């Protein structure tokens, strides 16, 4: 779950009220806006759920992200928003894991040698891979 300090930081951020009213009504007023794209709005709830409002259609359904989709989104938002505390919501590396060979454990990849970074697609922003999964993919 997000710490009270993280929730306060997200509430105080300049982007906190960026989502339109109909989106805020759909996700609930306690959910904090953490980012989005042209086609989606992303939110974090006080109980640690990651919600997506899929587009700007007032009739759209809110979805909850799970697993790799949620970790990837949180890792991207942590970098782009400058809120590294979001990384505290990601699961720690288990004993039977190894640093991701693609991002070298950093959680991030440079995008086409540009000055832009995104979460690693291979480990989904975790920075590690389970050894049993790594063996299966070789």
N, C-alpha and C positions, 0 to 999 in steps of 0.2 A: 504494500500500500504506500502511496505517496506520503512523505512526511509533512507535518504542518508547515514547515519552512518552505518546502517545494510548492505546496498549494498556495501559500502567500506570495511567493515569487511569481507564479503563473498569473495569479489574480492581479498583481501590480504591473505586469508587463504591458508594454505599449499596444500589443496586439490583442489584449484580453477581450475586448468588445468588438472584434472585427467581424464576427458572424452576424448575419441579419437576424432580426427578431424571430421569424418563422423557424429558422434553424435552431436558435436557442430554445424556443418553445418545444421543439421536437426532442432535443437531447436532454433537456432539464437545465435549470439555472445553476445547479451545483457543478456541472461539467465545465472544465476549463478548456478553452480553445487553445490548441497547440500547433496548428498549422493547417495546410490544405493545398489544393491544386485548383485548377479551373473546374474540375469535375467533382471535387469532394471537400468537405470540411472535417477536420480531425479534432477529437476532444479526449481529455483524460478526466475520469470521474474521481472523486475523493476515495473511492474504494479500489482504485487502480485499474479499472476497465478502460479499454481504448475503444472509443466509438467513432463511427464514420457516418456522416450524413452525405449520401452519395452524389448529390448535385444540387442545383438551385431550384428544383421543383418543390413547391410547398407541399406536395403530396408524397414525397419520397419517404422511404422507410429507413430508420436508423439501424445500422448493423454494428455488432460488436466484433472486433478483431481478436483472434486468438493465435497462440503459438508464434511461428516465424513471422507472420504478417504484422503482429503487434510489436514484436521486438525490433523488426526492421524499421517500422514507422517511428518508434520511440528513439532509436539510435539516430535516425535522420533528423528528427525534431531537436534532439539534444544538441547536435552539431549546428544546425541552421539557426536555432534560437539563441545559442550560447547559454544553454541551461544544462550543464553537464549532470546535474542532479537527476535528470530523467534516466540516466544510465543506471542509477541505483535500483530502478524498478526491474531491470533485466536479471534473469537468473544467473547465479554465480557458476563458474566452471566446475563441473563435477570432477572427482578424482580421476576417472577414466576419460580424460579429454586431452586434447593437444591444441596449441595455438593454431588458428586457421592459417593454412599455407598461402592463401590468396591475399589476405590483408595483414599477415604476419602478427595477428593478435591485436591489431590497432582498432578493429571494428569498422574501419573506413577504407575506401578506395578513391583514388583520384579519378576524375572523369575525363578521359581523353586528353590528358596532359593540360587540362584547363585549370584555372584557379577555382575549381568547384569540387566539392567532395560529397560522397554519398555513402550510406551504409553498405557494407559488403553484402553482395547477393548470395555468397556461398555460405557464410555462417549466420546470415540475417542480422548482422550487427552485434552478435554476441562476442566475437573475437576468439571463439574456440569451437572445436568440433568434437563430438563424442568419438572415441576411438573405434567403437564398433561400427559406426556409420562410415567413418573414414576408410576402414578396411573394405567395406562393401562397395565403395565407389572407385576403388583402384583397379 
